[in-house]
Amino acid sequence: MVPVRNSKHFIQTRIKEFILPPFRDGLVLGKNSPIGSKAMRQALELLVATPFEHIEIEDDIIQYILVRKTLLRRIDQDKLVDFVLKSIKPFMGDEEILYLELDIEVQFETEL
């Protein structure tokens, strides 16, 4: 390689803490995703103390939803599945794994 005069090299980087699991609220696994639901379940059981709910789905695109159990205190599992099928599925291929960041807010009013 011939040296180039007056050349400059730049490196840009971002550093973040690696967290386990590498997602916060949940995952949606496509039917043909590179890792199956069984392998994902085993990996999480080995790596993470946070309990996750494993939801298998009969669908042409989505096979599996993985969600933090604490979130299911604020939303019914069937409503979450319905939301994923109606709102996430149209943007997903069957070979993909998508991260979910869920901001679930519950509003109620009580008269005392």
N, C-alpha and C positions, 0 to 999 in steps of 0.2 A: 504494500500500500504506500503510495506516494504522500508524504506529508503536505498538508495544505497550509499555506501561510495565512495568518490572521483569522484562523478559524476559532470559533467559540462553541462551547458545549454547555447546555443547560439541562438541569434535571429539576423537575417539579414533583413533589410527593405530598401525600397526606398520610398522617399517622393516626390510627384510631385503635382503641383497645379492642381486642378480639373477645367477643362474648359468646357464651354458650347458653342456649342454642343461638345460632347466628341470625335469629329472627326474634321478634318481640311477642307478637300476639298469635300468629298462626301461619299455616302453609296450606296451599291448595295444590294437590298433586294431580296431574293429568293421567289419563289411562295408560299412556305409553311413556311416562316420565322415566328418566334414567335410573331412578331409585324407586323401588316399590314401597307400598305401605308397610309391609312386614319388616323390611330392612330399616325403614325410617323409624318405626316404633322401637325396634331393638337398639338402634343408635341413640335415640333420645333417652331410653331407660338407662343406658350406660353413662351418658354424658351429663344429664341434667336432673336436678332434684325437683324442679318445678313440674307439677302435674299437668299433663295435657290430655285432652279428650280426643280420642281417635274416632272419626266419623266416616264410615264407609258409605259410598254413594253408588247407586245404580244409575249410570248416566253414560252417554256416548263420548263425552269429553273428560269429565271429572270423575276420578276414582275415589278420592280420599280428601278429607279436610282434617287438619290438625289444629286445635285451638286450645289456648290456656283455659283450664277448668274454671278459674276465677271469673272469666268473662261470661261463662254460662250461668252465673248467678244474676247477671243483669239482662240477659237475653235468652229466650227459649231456644233450645237446640234446633227445633224445626224451623223457627223464624230465621235463624242464622243460615241454615242450609238453603232455605228459600231465597234469602238475600244473595248468597253466593251464586246460586243457579241463575238468578235473574240479572244480577249486576256484574258479576265477575266473569262468568262463563263466556259471554259474548266477546271478551277480549283475550281469550285464552285458547291455546292450541293443546291438543291432547298429549303432546310430548313435553309440556312445560311444567315447571314448579314455580308457583307464585307466592311471594311473601305477602302476608296480611298485616296491616297496621289498623287496628280497629279502635275507634273512639266511640264507645257506647255510652250514651248519656241517658239516664232515667230521670224523668220528671214526674213529680206527683204533688198533690196538694192534699193536706189533711186539716180538717177542722177540729180543734180541740175545745 
